[in-house]
Amino acid sequence: MKAAGYHIETVTQDNVEEKGFFCVKNKKHPGYKAKLEWLRDRLDEGLRIKLLYTDEGVLAGFVEYTPEANSWRVVQAENHLVIHCLWVNSKKAGQRGLSSLLLTECVDDAKKNGFDGVVVVASDGSWMAGKNVYIKNGFEEIDTAPPGFQLLVRPVTNSAQQKPHFPTDWGKRLCTGKRLRLMYTNQCPYIGKMIKEIPPVAESHGIPLILEEIPDAKTARRIMPSPYGVMALVYDGQLLADHAISATRFRNILTKDLQLSVR
C-alpha cells in the first residue's frame, strides 16, 4: 500500500529479524526472543504484521492481525480477521490519521481473502487502542465484557452466519482456588520482562506464584479469564491484572489488594 508520504511493508519469515515487531526493538530485552519464536510459529498460521513507514524510513506504526481460528483474543468470530494490536506514533511521524491507513490494509485483506469482516477488542485501559479510533473507521460496537472491554466489528460481507461475540463464562474461568496464578502467552513481548521480575517479589512475600504459559490460541480462547487473552493474574476468583505489569505494581497488588506483608 502507498499513501501520501507513507508505505506499508509486511513482516515475513524472511525479514522478521530485520524488520522486527515494532514495540520492542532491543534484542536483549527479556521478551524479544520469546516474541520472535512465538511470531515465527504464528506467521505460518496466517498471522500478519504490517509496518507503516514514512518515505524517509521512520517507523510510524503497525497492526497485527490473524484469522479468528488462530486468534489469541478471547472472542468468537467465525470467518473474521481479529486484530491483536494497533499502534501508531502520530507525533513522531508528523501526521494524524495513520491508524486509518493500517486499518484499511487489514479490511482490504479481509475482502480479498473471503472473510466476513474484521473484529477487534478495545479497552478503556491505556495499554490498548480505545474504541473511538475504530468507530471512526467504520467499526461498530457489538458486545462488552468486564471490566471495561468492547468488541467491535467491521463487516465486509452480509454472509456471516453468526454475529461475533464474547464468551459469557468469565466467572467460571476465574475459579482456580486460593492460588496466585499467572497465566500468560508470548504474544506481547512485555510479558517476558514481567515473568522475570515478579517471581522474586512473590517469594519475598511468602506466597507461591504459579506460572502457566498458555500453549496455543485455542486453549487461550477457552480458558483465559479476560478478552485481552495475553495474560491474567488471578487469585481466589479475582482477576488482579489483565495486562503486563511492573514489579512495583505487582508488589502493590500483594500488599494492598491481598494484604500480604514482606516475610
C-alpha positions as CSV (number, residue, x, y, z in Angstrom):
1,M,0.0,0.0,0.0
2,K,1.2,3.5,-0.8
3,A,-0.3,6.7,0.5
4,A,0.9,10.4,0.6
5,G,4.4,10.0,2.0
6,Y,3.9,6.6,3.7
7,H,4.1,3.0,2.7
8,I,3.3,-0.3,4.4
9,E,5.6,-3.4,4.5
10,T,4.6,-6.9,5.6
11,V,6.7,-8.8,8.1
12,T,7.5,-12.3,6.8
13,Q,9.6,-15.3,7.8
14,D,12.4,-13.9,5.7
15,N,12.6,-10.4,7.1
16,V,11.2,-10.7,10.6
17,E,14.7,-10.4,12.3
18,E,15.4,-7.3,10.1
19,K,12.0,-5.6,10.4
20,G,11.2,-6.8,14.0
21,F,7.8,-6.2,15.5
22,F,7.7,-2.5,16.4
23,C,7.0,-2.4,20.1
24,V,10.4,-4.0,21.2
25,K,13.5,-3.4,19.1
26,N,16.1,-4.2,21.7
27,K,17.2,-7.8,21.0
28,K,18.5,-8.0,24.7
29,H,15.0,-7.3,26.0
30,P,13.7,-10.3,28.0
31,G,10.6,-10.6,25.8
32,Y,12.3,-10.1,22.4
33,K,13.4,-13.7,21.9
34,A,10.2,-15.2,23.2
35,K,8.1,-13.0,20.9
36,L,10.3,-13.8,17.9
37,E,9.9,-17.5,18.5
38,W,6.2,-17.1,19.0
39,L,5.8,-15.0,15.9
40,R,7.7,-17.4,13.7
41,D,5.2,-20.1,14.5
42,R,2.2,-17.7,14.1
43,L,3.3,-16.4,10.6
44,D,2.7,-19.9,9.3
45,E,-0.8,-19.8,10.7
46,G,-1.8,-16.7,8.8
47,L,-0.8,-14.0,11.3
48,R,0.2,-10.7,9.6
49,I,2.1,-7.8,10.9
50,K,2.0,-4.7,8.7
51,L,4.6,-1.9,9.4
52,L,3.9,1.7,8.4
53,Y,6.9,3.7,7.4
54,T,7.3,7.3,6.2
55,D,9.1,7.7,2.9
56,E,12.1,8.8,5.0
57,G,12.2,5.4,6.7
58,V,10.7,6.4,10.0
59,L,8.7,3.6,11.5
60,A,5.3,5.2,12.3
61,G,3.1,2.3,13.4
62,F,1.9,-1.2,13.0
63,V,-1.1,-3.5,13.0
64,E,-1.0,-7.2,13.9
65,Y,-4.0,-9.5,13.0
66,T,-4.8,-13.1,12.3
67,P,-7.8,-15.3,11.3
68,E,-10.1,-16.0,14.2
69,A,-9.3,-19.7,14.3
70,N,-5.7,-18.7,15.4
71,S,-6.6,-15.6,17.4
72,W,-5.2,-15.1,20.9
73,R,-8.0,-12.6,21.8
74,V,-10.9,-14.3,23.7
75,V,-13.6,-13.8,21.1
76,Q,-15.9,-16.0,19.0
77,A,-15.9,-14.6,15.4
78,E,-16.0,-17.4,12.8
79,N,-14.6,-16.4,9.4
80,H,-13.3,-13.0,10.6
81,L,-9.9,-11.5,10.9
82,V,-9.0,-10.5,14.5
83,I,-6.8,-7.5,15.2
84,H,-4.4,-8.2,18.1
85,C,-2.7,-4.8,18.2
86,L,-2.8,-1.4,16.6
87,W,-0.2,1.2,17.5
88,V,0.8,4.4,15.8
89,N,3.1,7.3,16.7
90,S,1.5,10.3,15.0
91,K,3.7,12.8,16.8
92,K,6.9,11.1,15.6
93,A,5.6,10.7,12.1
94,G,4.1,14.1,11.9
95,Q,0.6,13.3,10.7
96,R,-2.8,12.3,12.1
97,G,-4.9,9.5,10.5
98,L,-2.2,6.9,10.4
99,S,-4.4,4.4,12.1
100,S,-6.8,4.6,9.1
101,L,-4.0,3.5,6.7
102,L,-3.3,0.4,8.8
103,L,-7.0,-0.5,9.3
104,T,-7.7,-0.1,5.6
105,E,-4.9,-2.5,4.9
106,C,-6.5,-5.1,7.3
107,V,-10.0,-4.6,5.9
108,D,-8.8,-4.9,2.3
109,D,-7.1,-8.2,3.3
110,A,-10.4,-9.5,4.7
111,K,-12.2,-8.6,1.4
112,K,-9.5,-10.2,-0.8
113,N,-9.4,-13.4,1.2
114,G,-13.1,-14.2,1.7
115,F,-13.5,-13.2,5.3
116,D,-16.9,-11.8,6.5
117,G,-15.2,-8.9,8.4
118,V,-12.7,-7.7,10.9
119,V,-13.1,-7.7,14.7
120,V,-11.1,-6.1,17.4
121,V,-11.1,-5.9,21.2
122,A,-10.8,-2.4,22.5
123,S,-10.4,-1.2,26.1
124,D,-10.9,1.7,28.5
125,G,-7.3,0.9,29.7
126,S,-4.3,2.8,28.4
127,W,-2.4,-0.3,27.0
128,M,-4.8,-0.9,24.1
129,A,-6.3,1.4,21.5
130,G,-9.7,2.8,22.5
131,K,-12.8,2.1,20.6
132,N,-13.2,5.6,19.0
133,V,-10.3,5.1,16.5
134,Y,-12.2,2.0,15.2
135,I,-15.6,3.7,15.1
136,K,-14.1,6.5,13.0
137,N,-13.1,3.8,10.6
138,G,-16.5,2.1,10.1
139,F,-16.4,-0.4,13.0
140,E,-19.4,-0.8,15.3
141,E,-19.5,-1.9,18.9
142,I,-21.5,-5.1,19.3
143,D,-20.5,-6.6,22.7
144,T,-18.9,-5.7,26.0
145,A,-17.1,-7.7,28.8
146,P,-15.9,-6.8,32.3
147,P,-14.2,-4.8,33.5
148,G,-14.0,-2.4,30.5
149,F,-13.7,-4.2,27.2
150,Q,-15.6,-3.7,24.0
151,L,-15.9,-5.9,20.9
152,L,-16.2,-4.1,17.6
153,V,-16.7,-5.4,14.1
154,R,-16.2,-4.0,10.6
155,P,-18.4,-6.3,8.3
156,V,-17.2,-6.7,4.7
157,T,-20.0,-9.1,3.6
158,N,-23.6,-9.9,4.6
159,S,-23.0,-13.6,4.8
160,A,-21.8,-14.0,8.4
161,Q,-23.6,-17.0,10.0
162,Q,-23.4,-15.5,13.5
163,K,-22.5,-12.1,15.0
164,P,-19.1,-12.1,16.7
165,H,-19.4,-12.1,20.5
166,F,-17.5,-12.6,23.7
167,P,-18.0,-15.7,25.8
168,T,-20.1,-15.3,28.9
169,D,-18.4,-17.7,31.4
170,W,-15.9,-15.2,32.8
171,G,-16.7,-16.2,36.4
172,K,-16.2,-19.9,35.8
173,R,-12.8,-19.1,34.2
174,L,-11.7,-17.5,37.4
175,C,-12.4,-20.4,39.7
176,T,-8.8,-21.5,40.2
177,G,-8.9,-21.8,44.0
178,K,-6.8,-19.9,46.5
179,R,-3.6,-19.9,44.4
180,L,-1.8,-17.0,42.9
181,R,-1.6,-17.9,39.3
182,L,-0.1,-16.0,36.3
183,M,-1.4,-17.3,33.0
184,Y,0.5,-15.8,30.1
185,T,1.3,-16.0,26.4
186,N,4.2,-14.6,24.5
187,Q,2.0,-12.6,22.1
188,C,3.1,-9.5,24.0
189,P,6.9,-9.1,24.4
190,Y,6.5,-7.1,27.6
191,I,5.3,-10.3,29.3
192,G,8.9,-11.6,29.1
193,K,10.2,-8.8,31.4
194,M,7.3,-9.3,33.8
195,I,7.8,-13.0,34.3
196,K,11.4,-12.4,35.0
197,E,10.8,-9.7,37.6
198,I,7.8,-10.7,39.6
199,P,8.6,-14.2,40.9
200,P,11.2,-12.8,43.4
201,V,8.6,-10.3,44.7
202,A,6.1,-13.2,45.3
203,E,8.9,-15.1,47.1
204,S,9.7,-12.2,49.4
205,H,6.0,-12.2,50.4
206,G,6.0,-15.9,51.1
207,I,3.3,-16.7,48.5
208,P,3.8,-19.3,45.8
209,L,3.3,-17.9,42.3
210,I,2.3,-20.5,39.7
211,L,3.5,-19.5,36.2
212,E,1.4,-21.1,33.4
213,E,2.3,-20.5,29.8
214,I,-0.7,-21.0,27.5
215,P,0.4,-23.3,24.7
216,D,-1.8,-22.3,21.8
217,A,-4.5,-19.9,20.7
218,K,-7.4,-22.4,21.1
219,T,-6.5,-23.0,24.7
220,A,-6.2,-19.3,25.3
221,R,-9.7,-18.7,24.0
222,R,-11.1,-21.5,26.1
223,I,-9.6,-20.7,29.5
224,M,-8.3,-17.1,29.7
225,P,-10.5,-15.0,32.0
226,S,-10.1,-11.8,30.1
227,P,-10.9,-10.8,26.5
228,Y,-7.3,-9.5,26.1
229,G,-6.1,-13.1,26.4
230,V,-2.4,-12.2,26.7
231,M,-2.1,-12.6,30.5
232,A,-4.1,-13.0,33.6
233,L,-3.0,-12.7,37.2
234,V,-5.7,-14.5,39.3
235,Y,-6.2,-15.3,42.9
236,D,-9.3,-16.7,44.7
237,G,-11.7,-15.8,42.0
238,Q,-10.3,-12.4,41.4
239,L,-8.7,-11.0,38.2
240,L,-5.9,-9.0,39.7
241,A,-4.3,-7.9,36.4
242,D,-5.1,-8.5,32.8
243,H,-2.0,-6.9,31.1
244,A,1.7,-6.7,31.7
245,I,2.6,-5.0,35.0
246,S,5.8,-3.9,36.6
247,A,7.3,-5.4,39.7
248,T,6.2,-2.3,41.7
249,R,2.6,-2.7,40.6
250,F,2.8,-6.4,41.5
251,R,4.1,-5.6,44.9
252,N,1.3,-3.1,45.5
253,I,-1.2,-5.9,44.5
254,L,0.2,-8.2,47.1
255,T,0.4,-5.6,49.9
256,K,-2.7,-3.5,49.2
257,D,-5.2,-5.9,47.4
258,L,-4.2,-9.2,49.1
259,Q,-2.7,-7.5,52.3
260,L,0.4,-9.7,52.3
261,S,3.4,-8.3,54.1
262,V,7.0,-9.0,53.3
263,R,8.3,-12.1,55.0
